[in-house]
Amino acid sequence: MAASGLDPMFAGCGSHISLNESYQYGLINQWMHNGMAINFTGNPEYDFLAAMIPHHEGASRMCDVYLNSAQHLGGGGNRGIQSLCYNITYGAKSWGQWQSDFSQPGEIKQMKDALQDLGMLHHYEQGCKSLTDLEKCQLAQASGHGMYMGCGNLHSSMAKEYLTLNMGMHTLMALDWTGNADIDFLLGMIPHHEAAISMCDIYYEYWTCAPAREVCRNPLPFEKIQTMISSGQTVDILNQLHHMCTAHILETQPAEVTWMKKELARISPEAFAAYENRGMGYPCSSTSGHDHSVTMPADSCASLMNNSSNDSMPMPGEASIQAEPLLWKSERRIQLWWTRASISRISGSDC
């Protein structure tokens, strides 16, 4: 049974579920899911940024758990994972003067600055706070995923893709815990990184310049964009987002996924095979296909729904959202993107 305050959807399963590290990873998984349940607008730039910020923060928190767990769990001394976490927290040294800009905290700052440039930082900070518990329960019921997934413009095909990705990633990160710090970290961080790549894929499907993956209005070289951002100069939003996806996320994370999978296969061929060959019951069949409420216990939602005086009360946002398979459709593109990434970024002194 999951610890108090942690929904079983995010708690994982297995004989090591009671470990503090398993609980901490579960809390991060749940916190990240809640953060990615944004107030969707239909604006491709805003929706991408608002969801990616908590996603990035989750990676930093996972590294904190891993580095702390190394003191008493099996594993934990993997220098490659330690280096990966250094890159996530501080940026790879190979970026030189731009090192901190390529860290997850540095990218979070850039994304919040982009929200400010859009005039939508306040919208991001407010999120869905104005919703009542009843409205959240109604949205959970209509989501098609059995839980509250956000508010706002939920009916668009773009929002549906983000919702499916969100659900799929957090399901995969609720592990059958092994008690081995290295294995558990890799099994959680691999789908986390794969989701970031897929979020860029979704963004490029819907941005102003689609179907092209190049800026169609006043394109700037990546090095110039990075120099301008680092010096506090204003960069138009399309160049900012293109730079964040292609020059940051798609430059570094596919290579990191490749490394993590190779390392997982080396440490535990069984765990690697289970991840690569996963079916609908992976990693914990007990949480597949069940309803969960991030916001409140299911019985509280039922009570609110039953006590509603108006059975025909309109749903906040659009009506029912059709659920899709848990695995994001762009997962296959990782194999295309990682070949373009600089493997050297995580080799040698970096990983």
Phi, psi and chi 1 to 4 in degrees:
 res  aa     phi    psi   chi1   chi2   chi3   chi4
   1 MET       -  140.7  179.6  177.8  -67.0      -
   2 ALA   -70.5  152.1      -      -      -      -
   3 ALA   -66.5  159.4      -      -      -      -
   4 SER   -57.4  137.3  175.5      -      -      -
   5 GLY    86.6   -3.9      -      -      -      -
   6 LEU  -117.0  115.7 -179.1   55.0      -      -
   7 ASP   -63.4  137.7 -169.5  -72.9      -      -
   8 PRO   -55.4  -26.2  -25.8   34.6      -      -
   9 MET   -57.2  -33.1  173.1   69.2 -165.0      -
  10 PHE  -106.7   -9.9  -52.4  103.1      -      -
  11 ALA   -76.9  -26.2      -      -      -      -
  12 GLY    83.2 -158.3      -      -      -      -
  13 CYS  -158.1 -176.1   60.2      -      -      -
  14 GLY    99.7  173.4      -      -      -      -
  15 SER   -71.4  -12.7   59.2      -      -      -
  16 HIS  -107.7   18.6  -63.8  -78.2      -      -
  17 ILE   -67.1  -25.2 -168.1  173.1      -      -
  18 SER   -80.4   -7.7   61.0      -      -      -
  19 LEU   -62.6  144.7  -71.6  174.6      -      -
  20 ASN   -59.0  -38.1  179.5   60.9      -      -
  21 GLU   -64.0  -40.9  -72.7   73.6   17.7      -
  22 SER   -61.3  -42.5  -56.6      -      -      -
  23 TYR   -64.1  -43.1  175.7   64.2      -      -
  24 GLN   -64.6  -42.7  -67.8  -60.0  -36.8      -
  25 TYR   -61.8  -39.7  -79.9  131.0      -      -
  26 GLY   -62.4  -41.6      -      -      -      -
  27 LEU   -62.9  -40.8  -74.4  178.2      -      -
  28 ILE   -63.5  -43.1  -66.9  168.8      -      -
  29 ASN   -58.6  -46.4 -165.1   10.3      -      -
  30 GLN   -67.0  -44.3  179.7  169.5  -76.4      -
  31 TRP   -60.2  -42.1  174.8   88.6      -      -
  32 MET   -66.3  -41.5 -165.6  163.1   35.9      -
  33 HIS   -60.8  -44.8  179.0   92.6      -      -
  34 ASN   -61.6  -41.1  -71.0  -18.0      -      -
  35 GLY   -65.4  -32.7      -      -      -      -
  36 MET   -84.5   -4.3  -66.1  174.4   69.4      -
  37 ALA   -83.5   74.3      -      -      -      -
  38 ILE   -87.6  174.5   64.6  171.0      -      -
  39 ASN   -88.7   89.9 -171.8  -17.0      -      -
  40 PHE   -63.4  140.7  -72.2   91.2      -      -
  41 THR  -116.5  -20.2   64.4      -      -      -
  42 GLY    88.1   -7.4      -      -      -      -
  43 ASN   -82.0  115.4  178.2  -56.0      -      -
  44 PRO   -58.0  -38.3  -24.0   34.2      -      -
  45 GLU   -68.9  -47.9  -75.6   68.6   43.9      -
  46 TYR   -62.9  -50.1  173.0   83.6      -      -
  47 ASP   -61.7  -37.4  -70.6   -7.8      -      -
  48 PHE   -65.1  -50.0  170.4   83.3      -      -
  49 LEU   -62.7  -45.1  -68.5  165.4      -      -
  50 ALA   -63.2  -34.1      -      -      -      -
  51 ALA   -82.6  -33.3      -      -      -      -
  52 MET   -74.6  -27.7 -172.0   61.5   81.8      -
  53 ILE   -61.5  -54.5  -70.8  170.1      -      -
  54 PRO   -66.1  -29.7   20.8  -32.1      -      -
  55 HIS   -61.0  -45.9 -179.0  -85.9      -      -
  56 HIS   -62.3  -45.1  -95.6   39.8      -      -
  57 GLU   -59.8  -34.7  176.9   65.5   24.7      -
  58 GLY   -60.7  -38.5      -      -      -      -
  59 ALA   -63.5  -43.1      -      -      -      -
  60 SER   -62.4  -40.6  -63.2      -      -      -
  61 ARG   -68.3  -36.8  -65.5 -173.2  179.9 -162.9
  62 MET   -63.1  -39.0  -70.4  171.5   68.6      -
  63 CYS   -64.5  -37.8  -78.5      -      -      -
  64 ASP   -59.8  -44.6  -71.3  -19.2      -      -
  65 VAL   -63.2  -44.9  172.7      -      -      -
  66 TYR   -60.5  -49.0  173.2   78.1      -      -
  67 LEU   -64.6  -32.8  -64.8  173.3      -      -
  68 ASN   -74.3  -33.7  -70.6  -30.2      -      -
  69 SER   -72.6  -20.2   71.1      -      -      -
  70 ALA   -61.6  -17.5      -      -      -      -
  71 GLN   -75.3  -25.1  -60.2  175.7   12.1      -
  72 HIS  -142.1   -6.0   60.8  -82.5      -      -
  73 LEU   -94.6  162.4  -75.1 -174.3      -      -
  74 GLY   -62.8  144.8      -      -      -      -
  75 GLY    75.6 -153.2      -      -      -      -
  76 GLY    90.3  -12.0      -      -      -      -
  77 GLY  -105.4   19.0      -      -      -      -
  78 ASN   -71.8  114.6 -172.5  -62.7      -      -
  79 ARG   -68.5  -29.8  -65.2 -170.4   65.5 -178.5
  80 GLY   -65.4  -43.1      -      -      -      -
  81 ILE   -68.5  -39.2  -62.0  177.0      -      -
  82 GLN   -59.8  -40.8  -69.2  172.5   -8.4      -
  83 SER   -68.0  -40.4 -177.3      -      -      -
  84 LEU   -58.6  -44.5  174.0   64.1      -      -
  85 CYS   -67.2  -33.4  -79.7      -      -      -
  86 TYR   -61.7  -45.4  178.3   90.3      -      -
  87 ASN   -62.3  -40.9  -66.2   -9.2      -      -
  88 ILE   -64.0  -41.7  -72.8  170.5      -      -
  89 THR   -82.5  -38.6  -53.8      -      -      -
  90 TYR  -120.3  -12.6  -57.1  105.3      -      -
  91 GLY    91.5  147.7      -      -      -      -
  92 ALA   -68.8  137.6      -      -      -      -
  93 LYS   -60.2  -26.6  -67.4  179.4 -179.5  178.3
  94 SER   -65.3  -12.3   53.9      -      -      -
  95 TRP   -81.6   -4.0  -69.1  113.6      -      -
  96 GLY    60.2 -126.0      -      -      -      -
  97 GLN   -63.9  -18.4   62.4  177.7  -37.3      -
  98 TRP   -99.8   13.2  -62.6  -32.4      -      -
  99 GLN   -50.4  -53.7  177.9 -178.9   -9.7      -
 100 SER   -65.7  -29.1   63.2      -      -      -
 101 ASP   -65.5  -24.8  -70.1  -22.7      -      -
 102 PHE   -96.8    6.4  -80.4   80.6      -      -
 103 SER   -79.9  161.7   67.4      -      -      -
 104 GLN   -63.7  -43.2  -56.8  -89.2  -57.8      -
 105 PRO   -61.1  -38.6  -26.7   36.6      -      -
 106 GLY   -64.5  -40.0      -      -      -      -
 107 GLU   -69.3  -34.9  -69.6  174.1   -9.6      -
 108 ILE   -60.5  -43.9  -72.1  171.0      -      -
 109 LYS   -60.5  -43.5 -179.9 -176.2 -177.6  -55.8
 110 GLN   -62.5  -38.7  -67.6  169.6   55.0      -
 111 MET   -70.1  -36.8  -71.5 -172.0  -78.1      -
 112 LYS   -68.2  -36.5  -73.2 -173.8  175.4  179.9
 113 ASP   -62.4  -37.5  -72.4  -14.7      -      -
 114 ALA   -65.8  -39.0      -      -      -      -
 115 LEU   -62.6  -38.2  -74.1  175.9      -      -
 116 GLN   -63.4  -42.1 -176.9   70.3   56.4      -
 117 ASP   -63.4  -32.8  -68.4  -16.7      -      -
 118 LEU   -75.0  -13.1  -80.2  171.5      -      -
 119 GLY    74.8   26.2      -      -      -      -
 120 MET  -126.5   15.6  -58.9 -175.6   74.8      -
 121 LEU   -64.4  -39.5 -176.5   59.2      -      -
 122 HIS   -64.2  -41.1  178.6   72.2      -      -
 123 HIS   -59.6  -41.3 -177.8   86.1      -      -
 124 TYR   -63.7  -44.9  167.9   75.4      -      -
 125 GLU   -67.2  -32.7  -68.5  171.5  -16.7      -
 126 GLN   -77.9  -35.3  -68.7  -57.7  -56.1      -
 127 GLY    52.5 -127.6      -      -      -      -
 128 CYS  -110.8   26.7  -58.2      -      -      -
 129 LYS   -61.2  -25.5  -67.4  177.8 -177.7  177.4
 130 SER   -77.2  -10.2   63.7      -      -      -
 131 LEU   -70.4  142.3  -68.5 -178.3      -      -
 132 THR   -81.1  165.6   65.4      -      -      -
 133 ASP   -60.1  -37.7  -72.6  -14.9      -      -
 134 LEU   -63.9  -42.4  175.4   59.3      -      -
 135 GLU   -64.3  -38.1  -72.4  172.9  -32.8      -
 136 LYS   -65.3  -39.2  -71.4 -175.7  177.1 -179.6
 137 CYS   -64.0  -40.3  -74.2      -      -      -
 138 GLN   -63.4  -42.1  -69.5  173.8  -40.2      -
 139 LEU   -66.7  -37.0  -75.1  168.6      -      -
 140 ALA   -62.4  -42.2      -      -      -      -
 141 GLN   -64.4  -35.3 -170.9  178.3   61.9      -
 142 ALA   -88.8   -8.3      -      -      -      -
 143 SER   -67.8  -25.2   71.3      -      -      -
 144 GLY    83.1   -4.8      -      -      -      -
 145 HIS  -115.2   -1.5  -65.0  -76.7      -      -
 146 GLY    79.3   13.4      -      -      -      -
 147 MET  -158.6  164.1   65.4 -164.8  -43.3      -
 148 TYR   -69.4  127.5  171.1   66.0      -      -
 149 MET  -123.9    5.0  -58.4  -72.0  -69.6      -
 150 GLY   130.0 -174.5      -      -      -      -
 151 CYS  -142.0 -174.0   63.9      -      -      -
 152 GLY    86.1 -140.1      -      -      -      -
 153 ASN   -80.8   77.0 -174.8    4.3      -      -
 154 LEU   -88.2   -7.5  -64.5  168.0      -      -
 155 HIS   -86.2  -13.0   68.9  -75.6      -      -
 156 SER   -72.3  154.4   70.9      -      -      -
 157 SER   -64.3  -32.1   57.3      -      -      -
 158 MET   -64.2  -47.6  179.4  177.3   67.0      -
 159 ALA   -60.9  -41.1      -      -      -      -
 160 LYS   -62.1  -36.7  -69.1  177.2 -177.2  178.3
 161 GLU   -66.7  -41.3  -70.8 -162.3   51.5      -
 162 TYR   -65.1  -39.8  -80.4  127.2      -      -
 163 LEU   -63.0  -44.2  -63.2 -176.8      -      -
 164 THR   -64.1  -41.8  -61.1      -      -      -
 165 LEU   -62.9  -45.5 -180.0  145.3      -      -
 166 ASN   -56.6  -48.9 -172.4   -3.5      -      -
 167 MET   -64.4  -43.1 -168.1   71.2  179.2      -
 168 GLY   -64.2  -45.6      -      -      -      -
 169 MET   -62.0  -47.2  178.1 -175.3   72.0      -
 170 HIS   -73.0  -24.9  -67.2  109.7      -      -
 171 THR   -67.1  -44.2  -62.4      -      -      -
 172 LEU   -67.3  -26.9  -66.9  177.3      -      -
 173 MET   -85.6   -7.9  -67.6  177.2   67.1      -
 174 ALA   -88.0   86.6      -      -      -      -
 175 LEU   -81.6  162.0  -57.0  179.7      -      -
 176 ASP   -85.4   92.3 -175.6  -11.7      -      -
 177 TRP   -62.8  136.5  -55.3  103.6      -      -
 178 THR   -98.5  -19.6   69.1      -      -      -
 179 GLY    82.5   -0.9      -      -      -      -
 180 ASN   -99.2  119.5 -179.4  -70.8      -      -
 181 ALA   -58.7  -40.7      -      -      -      -
 182 ASP   -68.1  -47.6  -61.0  -22.9      -      -
 183 ILE   -64.5  -47.5  -64.0  172.3      -      -
 184 ASP   -64.2  -39.2  -72.4  -14.8      -      -
 185 PHE   -63.3  -48.6  175.9   85.0      -      -
 186 LEU   -63.4  -41.2  -68.9  169.4      -      -
 187 LEU   -65.2  -26.1  -75.9  172.6      -      -
 188 GLY   -87.0  -38.9      -      -      -      -
 189 MET   -77.5  -27.4 -168.2   61.3   80.5      -
 190 ILE   -61.0  -54.6  -71.3  169.9      -      -
 191 PRO   -66.0  -27.4   21.1  -32.7      -      -
 192 HIS   -61.8  -49.0  177.8  -82.9      -      -
 193 HIS   -66.9  -40.8  -90.4   34.8      -      -
 194 GLU   -59.8  -35.9  -71.7  177.6  -28.0      -
 195 ALA   -67.9  -37.8      -      -      -      -
 196 ALA   -60.7  -42.0      -      -      -      -
 197 ILE   -61.9  -43.1  -63.8  165.0      -      -
 198 SER   -68.0  -32.3  -69.9      -      -      -
 199 MET   -64.2  -37.4  -71.6  171.9   73.1      -
 200 CYS   -66.6  -39.0  -77.1      -      -      -
 201 ASP   -57.8  -44.6  -76.0  -23.1      -      -
 202 ILE   -64.3  -44.1  -66.6  171.3      -      -
 203 TYR   -57.2  -46.1  171.9   66.4      -      -
 204 TYR   -68.1  -20.0  -80.8  129.7      -      -
 205 GLU   -68.3  -30.6  -79.4 -171.6   67.0      -
 206 TYR  -119.4   -5.3  -64.0   97.6      -      -
 207 TRP   -69.8  170.5   75.3  -36.8      -      -
 208 THR   -56.0  -33.2  -60.3      -      -      -
 209 CYS   -92.9    5.7  -58.6      -      -      -
 210 ALA   -58.6  145.2      -      -      -      -
 211 PRO   -86.5    1.5   33.4  -36.3      -      -
 212 ALA   -68.8  153.5      -      -      -      -
 213 ARG  -109.3   24.9  -73.4 -162.8  174.2 -143.9
 214 GLU  -123.5  146.9  -61.4  -65.4  -25.6      -
 215 VAL   -63.5  130.9  175.8      -      -      -
 216 CYS  -100.6   -0.9   52.0      -      -      -
 217 ARG  -131.3  110.6  -62.0  176.4 -176.5  171.7
 218 ASN    51.7   58.0 -171.6   32.1      -      -
 219 PRO   -65.7  143.3   24.7  -33.7      -      -
 220 LEU  -121.2  148.1  -62.3  172.7      -      -
 221 PRO   -63.5  146.0  -18.2   30.1      -      -
 222 PHE   -57.9  -40.8  -74.2  144.8      -      -
 223 GLU   -63.2  -38.8 -174.5  169.6  -17.8      -
 224 LYS   -66.5  -40.9 -178.3  173.9 -177.4  179.1
 225 ILE   -61.1  -46.2  -64.2  171.1      -      -
 226 GLN   -62.2  -41.2 -171.4   61.2   51.6      -
 227 THR   -63.0  -42.6  -59.3      -      -      -
 228 MET   -66.1  -43.8  -67.7  174.5   68.5      -
 229 ILE   -63.2  -44.6  -69.6  173.7      -      -
 230 SER   -64.0  -30.2  -63.0      -      -      -
 231 SER   -94.8    5.6   61.1      -      -      -
 232 GLY    81.4   12.8      -      -      -      -
 233 GLN   -79.5  156.4  -61.9 -179.7   57.3      -
 234 THR   -79.1  130.8  -59.7      -      -      -
 235 VAL  -123.0  134.4  179.0      -      -      -
 236 ASP   -61.2  156.0   69.2  -86.7      -      -
 237 ILE   -64.9  -37.2 -164.1   66.7      -      -
 238 LEU   -64.5  -43.1  -70.8 -179.9      -      -
 239 ASN   -65.7  -37.4  -85.2  -61.7      -      -
 240 GLN   -61.5  -48.9  -76.6 -169.7   61.7      -
 241 LEU   -69.9  -38.8  -90.4  -70.3      -      -
 242 HIS   -62.8  -40.6 -177.9   49.0      -      -
 243 HIS   -65.2  -42.6 -176.3 -100.9      -      -
 244 MET   -62.7  -43.3  178.7   57.7   63.6      -
 245 CYS   -75.2  -57.5  -92.3      -      -      -
 246 THR   -80.5  -40.6  -65.5      -      -      -
 247 ALA   -86.4  -18.9      -      -      -      -
 248 HIS  -108.3  -76.1  -78.1 -116.9      -      -
 249 ILE   -63.0  -49.2  -66.9  169.0      -      -
 250 LEU   -79.3  -10.8  -63.1  175.8      -      -
 251 GLU   -84.8  -32.9  172.2   68.6   12.0      -
 252 THR  -108.8  -42.4   59.4      -      -      -
 253 GLN   -74.7  -35.2  -64.1 -155.7   21.8      -
 254 PRO   -60.1  -39.9  -26.8   37.2      -      -
 255 ALA   -65.0  -37.3      -      -      -      -
 256 GLU   -67.8  -38.3  -69.6  173.5  -12.8      -
 257 VAL   -60.5  -44.8  168.8      -      -      -
 258 THR   -59.5  -44.8  -60.4      -      -      -
 259 TRP   -63.9  -45.4  180.0   85.6      -      -
 260 MET   -61.7  -40.1  -73.9 -169.5  -73.3      -
 261 LYS   -65.9  -41.8  -73.4 -172.2  174.0 -176.6
 262 LYS   -63.3  -40.1  -71.9 -179.3  178.8  178.5
 263 GLU   -69.2  -40.0 -172.5   65.8    2.3      -
 264 LEU   -62.6  -42.8  179.2   60.8      -      -
 265 ALA   -62.6  -33.5      -      -      -      -
 266 ARG   -71.3  -43.7 -176.4 -172.6   68.8   80.6
 267 ILE   -74.8  -45.3  -61.6  170.2      -      -
 268 SER  -144.5   90.1  176.3      -      -      -
 269 PRO   -55.6  -32.8  -24.2   34.3      -      -
 270 GLU   -66.8  -45.5  -63.2   80.7    9.0      -
 271 ALA   -65.2  -39.6      -      -      -      -
 272 PHE   -63.9  -45.0  173.0   72.9      -      -
 273 ALA   -63.8  -39.5      -      -      -      -
 274 ALA   -63.5  -38.9      -      -      -      -
 275 TYR   -69.6  -46.2 -177.9   79.5      -      -
 276 GLU   -67.0  -31.9  -70.9  -68.0  -85.0      -
 277 ASN  -104.4   19.8  -58.8  -41.2      -      -
 278 ARG   -59.3  145.1   60.2 -167.3  179.7  -86.2
 279 GLY  -114.0 -165.3      -      -      -      -
 280 MET   -64.6  -23.5  -69.9  -60.0  -68.3      -
 281 GLY   -88.5    2.2      -      -      -      -
 282 TYR   -87.9  141.2  177.0   90.7      -      -
 283 PRO   -90.7  -14.6   31.3  -34.4      -      -
 284 CYS  -132.1  102.8  -62.7      -      -      -
 285 SER   -62.5  -24.0   58.2      -      -      -
 286 SER   -68.1  -19.5   61.4      -      -      -
 287 THR  -106.4    2.5   60.3      -      -      -
 288 SER   -83.1  128.9  -62.3      -      -      -
 289 GLY    80.7    8.0      -      -      -      -
 290 HIS  -102.7  158.2  -66.4  -74.2      -      -
 291 ASP   -82.5  141.4  -74.7  -10.4      -      -
 292 HIS  -139.3  148.2  -52.2  -84.3      -      -
 293 SER  -120.5  117.3  172.7      -      -      -
 294 VAL   -69.7  -34.3  175.4      -      -      -
 295 THR   -80.9  -38.0  -51.3      -      -      -
 296 MET  -161.3  163.4   60.9 -165.2   69.9      -
 297 PRO   -58.8  150.7  -23.1   33.7      -      -
 298 ALA   -59.6  -35.7      -      -      -      -
 299 ASP   -68.5  -29.6   54.8   -5.7      -      -
 300 SER   -67.6  -40.3  -63.1      -      -      -
 301 CYS   -63.2  -43.7  -91.9      -      -      -
 302 ALA   -60.8  -41.5      -      -      -      -
 303 SER   -63.9  -43.3  176.3      -      -      -
 304 LEU   -63.1  -42.4  -76.6  168.3      -      -
 305 MET   -65.6  -41.4  -62.1  -65.4  -76.1      -
 306 ASN   -69.4  -31.1  -69.7  -25.0      -      -
 307 ASN   -86.1   -4.7  -69.3  -24.8      -      -
 308 SER   -63.7  130.1  175.1      -      -      -
 309 SER   -77.5  -14.6   59.8      -      -      -
 310 ASN  -125.0   99.9 -176.4    1.4      -      -
 311 ASP   -64.1  -21.2  -69.0  -21.7      -      -
 312 SER   -98.6   14.9   61.2      -      -      -
 313 MET   -53.9  129.6  179.0 -178.3  -68.1      -
 314 PRO   -65.6  145.5   24.6  -34.0      -      -
 315 MET   -71.8  140.5  -58.6  -64.8  -68.8      -
 316 PRO   -68.1  129.9   22.6  -30.4      -      -
 317 GLY    83.8 -163.2      -      -      -      -
 318 GLU   -81.5  172.5  -72.7  -65.0  -41.7      -
 319 ALA   -75.5 -164.4      -      -      -      -
 320 SER   -48.2  135.6 -179.5      -      -      -
 321 ILE  -105.3  123.5  -58.5  165.3      -      -
 322 GLN   -72.9  129.2 -175.6  175.4   -1.0      -
 323 ALA   -73.2  150.9      -      -      -      -
 324 GLU  -122.5  168.6  -61.8  178.2   36.1      -
 325 PRO   -55.2  149.5  -26.3   34.8      -      -
 326 LEU   -66.6  -25.4  -70.0 -178.9      -      -
 327 LEU   -85.6  129.7  -62.4 -177.4      -      -
 328 TRP   -66.1  141.6   41.7   87.5      -      -
 329 LYS   -69.5  -23.7   70.6  176.8 -173.6  178.4
 330 SER   -89.1    9.6   55.5      -      -      -
 331 GLU   -56.1  -35.8 -175.8 -179.6   18.4      -
 332 ARG   -63.3  -22.2   66.3 -174.4 -175.9  -83.4
 333 ARG   -72.7  -15.4  -62.2  178.4 -166.7  167.8
 334 ILE   -55.9  -40.7  -66.1  169.9      -      -
 335 GLN   -64.1  -28.1  -62.2  -56.8  -41.2      -
 336 LEU   -77.8  -39.1  -60.2  176.6      -      -
 337 TRP   -78.6  -36.2  -82.4  106.0      -      -
 338 TRP   -67.1  -25.2   77.9  -98.0      -      -
 339 THR   -67.7  -20.9   57.3      -      -      -
 340 ARG   -91.2  -12.5  -63.3  176.0   54.9 -174.7
 341 ALA   -81.2  161.6      -      -      -      -
 342 SER   -87.0   97.8  -61.7      -      -      -
 343 ILE   -58.0  -28.9  -57.8  -62.9      -      -
 344 SER   -63.8  -19.8   60.2      -      -      -
 345 ARG   -61.8  -27.9  -63.5  -68.3 -177.8 -162.5
 346 ILE  -116.9   20.6   61.0  166.9      -      -
 347 SER  -106.9  169.9   62.4      -      -      -
 348 GLY    60.4 -123.7      -      -      -      -
 349 SER   -70.6  -15.1   61.9      -      -      -
 350 ASP   -88.3  -40.3  -69.6  -28.6      -      -
 351 CYS  -142.2      - -104.0      -      -      -
